[in-house]
Amino acid sequence: MGIRNVGEATAKDLAQHFGSLNKIIVADINDLLAVNDVGPVVAESIKQFFAEQHNLDVISAMRSHGVIWEKHDGKEQKGGVLQNKTFVLTGTLPNLARDQAQALIEAAGGKVSGSVSKKTDYVVAGEEAGSKLEKAQALGITIIDEAGLHALLNAAPSVAQAADATIQSSTVSHPPSNQKALF
């Protein structure tokens, strides 16, 4: 939607917490602050966005053209072995596309961020990892490879089964057999 300071991960957190767009639109600052990783600046950006009539008109026009936002009761807790863990993906993983890795992490209750910070729990690094890897090393964040990610996921059998199904049902490019693991 283009809300200032709200990226993909925060948008997912908002949707998960509130369950419907209407609930987000009418939420007050304290309601917004209850959402994971939403601080005062982000909460204010959200309130300002929905206070502008133009933005509400665009949402209304989208609805009249058939756009539907999925609804649920809100405040769902996924649980899972990666609950409350934040990951950053960097470089090219040998067997998983980035969106596959992200889906597996989220299915296990984890969150994927686009940037490394002191709040990051793990950096999953593949070939040609760059500045994100360097920043993680400087901050002392745990760095794992794809095998390490699978090891974390395998701590939860249902997630491991979902991971296997995702890998089997997707087109996966395999690295040459002479390629070495980074870690």
LINGIKA-V480183 format. One record per residue. N is the residue number from 1. PHI is phi in radians with two decimals (NA if undefined). PSI is psi in whole degrees, 0 to 359 (* if undefined). D_FIRST is the distance of its C-alpha to the first C-alpha in whole Angstrom. Layout:
BEGIN
<<N | PHI | PSI | D_FIRST> <N | PHI | PSI | D_FIRST>>
END
This chain:
BEGIN
<<1 | NA | 341 | 0> <2 | 1.52 | 33 | 4> <3 | -1.39 | 125 | 6> <4 | -0.96 | 135 | 9> <5 | 1.25 | 7 | 11> <6 | -1.99 | 110 | 9> <7 | -1.70 | 189 | 10> <8 | -1.06 | 315 | 10> <9 | -1.13 | 317 | 13> <10 | -1.17 | 322 | 12> <11 | -1.07 | 319 | 9> <12 | -1.14 | 319 | 12> <13 | -1.07 | 318 | 15> <14 | -1.10 | 314 | 13> <15 | -1.08 | 318 | 13> <16 | -1.15 | 318 | 16> <17 | -1.22 | 313 | 17> <18 | -1.60 | 327 | 16> <19 | 1.52 | 340 | 16> <20 | -2.67 | 154 | 14> <21 | -1.12 | 321 | 11> <22 | -1.02 | 321 | 14> <23 | -1.18 | 326 | 16> <24 | -1.21 | 318 | 13> <25 | -1.02 | 320 | 12> <26 | -1.64 | 358 | 16> <27 | -1.12 | 143 | 17> <28 | -1.60 | 175 | 19> <29 | -0.99 | 316 | 19> <30 | -1.11 | 322 | 22> <31 | -1.10 | 317 | 20> <32 | -1.16 | 322 | 17> <33 | -1.16 | 342 | 20> <34 | -1.33 | 350 | 21> <35 | -1.45 | 139 | 18> <36 | -0.87 | 129 | 19> <37 | 1.14 | 16 | 19> <38 | -1.77 | 117 | 17> <39 | -1.85 | 187 | 19> <40 | -1.03 | 322 | 19> <41 | -1.17 | 314 | 17> <42 | -1.16 | 316 | 14> <43 | -1.02 | 317 | 15> <44 | -1.15 | 321 | 16> <45 | -1.07 | 319 | 12> <46 | -1.14 | 314 | 11> <47 | -1.07 | 317 | 13> <48 | -1.13 | 320 | 13> <49 | -1.04 | 311 | 9> <50 | -1.40 | 351 | 11> <51 | -1.41 | 345 | 14> <52 | -1.51 | 120 | 13> <53 | -1.00 | 323 | 14> <54 | -0.98 | 317 | 12> <55 | -1.14 | 321 | 9> <56 | -1.16 | 324 | 11> <57 | -1.13 | 320 | 13> <58 | -1.12 | 316 | 10> <59 | -1.06 | 316 | 9> <60 | -1.09 | 317 | 13> <61 | -1.11 | 320 | 13> <62 | -1.08 | 316 | 11> <63 | -1.09 | 320 | 13> <64 | -1.20 | 341 | 16> <65 | -1.70 | 12 | 16> <66 | 1.71 | 3 | 16> <67 | -1.29 | 128 | 13> <68 | -2.17 | 130 | 14> <69 | -1.65 | 130 | 12> <70 | -1.04 | 141 | 15> <71 | -2.08 | 151 | 17> <72 | -2.69 | 182 | 20> <73 | -1.24 | 344 | 22> <74 | 1.49 | 167 | 20> <75 | 0.93 | 32 | 21> <76 | -1.20 | 140 | 22> <77 | -1.94 | 114 | 24> <78 | -1.18 | 327 | 25> <79 | 1.19 | 194 | 28> <80 | 1.91 | 163 | 29> <81 | -1.13 | 337 | 31> <82 | -1.81 | 14 | 28> <83 | -0.92 | 133 | 27> <84 | 1.15 | 18 | 26> <85 | -1.88 | 137 | 26> <86 | -1.94 | 132 | 24> <87 | -2.06 | 150 | 24> <88 | -2.19 | 133 | 23> <89 | -1.78 | 135 | 24> <90 | -2.55 | 146 | 26> <91 | 1.37 | 184 | 28> <92 | -1.78 | 120 | 29> <93 | -1.39 | 148 | 30> <94 | -1.18 | 326 | 33> <95 | -2.19 | 348 | 32> <96 | -2.06 | 137 | 29> <97 | -1.27 | 158 | 26> <98 | -1.01 | 318 | 23> <99 | -1.17 | 330 | 21> <100 | -1.19 | 314 | 24> <101 | -1.06 | 317 | 25> <102 | -1.08 | 316 | 21> <103 | -1.09 | 321 | 22> <104 | -1.16 | 317 | 25> <105 | -1.10 | 314 | 24> <106 | -1.17 | 324 | 22> <107 | -1.12 | 334 | 24> <108 | -1.63 | 10 | 27> <109 | 1.61 | 1 | 24> <110 | -1.48 | 175 | 23> <111 | -2.23 | 142 | 20> <112 | -1.95 | 127 | 20> <113 | -1.93 | 157 | 18> <114 | -1.56 | 350 | 18> <115 | -2.43 | 152 | 21> <116 | -1.49 | 134 | 24> <117 | -2.54 | 178 | 25> <118 | -1.15 | 346 | 28> <119 | -1.48 | 352 | 26> <120 | -1.27 | 134 | 26> <121 | -1.61 | 319 | 28> <122 | -2.45 | 144 | 29> <123 | -1.97 | 124 | 28> <124 | -1.68 | 112 | 29> <125 | -1.92 | 136 | 30> <126 | -2.07 | 195 | 31> <127 | -1.03 | 145 | 33> <128 | 1.04 | 33 | 32> <129 | -1.17 | 142 | 30> <130 | -2.07 | 239 | 30> <131 | -1.13 | 330 | 29> <132 | -1.12 | 320 | 27> <133 | -1.13 | 315 | 30> <134 | -1.06 | 316 | 32> <135 | -1.13 | 319 | 30> <136 | -1.07 | 318 | 30> <137 | -1.09 | 317 | 34> <138 | -1.12 | 326 | 34> <139 | -1.54 | 354 | 32> <140 | 1.31 | 27 | 35> <141 | -1.42 | 145 | 32> <142 | -1.14 | 128 | 33> <143 | -1.96 | 128 | 33> <144 | -2.24 | 163 | 33> <145 | -1.80 | 188 | 33> <146 | -1.05 | 321 | 32> <147 | -1.10 | 321 | 36> <148 | -1.13 | 322 | 35> <149 | -1.10 | 315 | 31> <150 | -1.09 | 324 | 33> <151 | -1.09 | 318 | 36> <152 | -1.12 | 316 | 33> <153 | -1.14 | 326 | 32> <154 | -1.21 | 351 | 36> <155 | -1.22 | 345 | 36> <156 | -2.14 | 105 | 34> <157 | -0.95 | 320 | 36> <158 | -1.17 | 325 | 33> <159 | -1.24 | 321 | 31> <160 | -1.09 | 320 | 33> <161 | -1.14 | 319 | 34> <162 | -1.12 | 322 | 30> <163 | -1.10 | 315 | 30> <164 | -1.08 | 317 | 33> <165 | -1.13 | 320 | 32> <166 | -1.12 | 316 | 29> <167 | -1.14 | 318 | 31> <168 | -1.22 | 328 | 33> <169 | -1.56 | 357 | 31> <170 | -1.89 | 157 | 29> <171 | -1.38 | 119 | 30> <172 | -2.10 | 131 | 31> <173 | -1.64 | 130 | 33> <174 | -1.73 | 139 | 36> <175 | -1.23 | 160 | 37> <176 | -1.00 | 150 | 41> <177 | -1.12 | 341 | 43> <178 | -1.56 | 1 | 45> <179 | -1.32 | 135 | 41> <180 | -1.70 | 150 | 42> <181 | -1.23 | 151 | 39> <182 | -1.26 | 331 | 38> <183 | -2.17 | * | 39>>
END
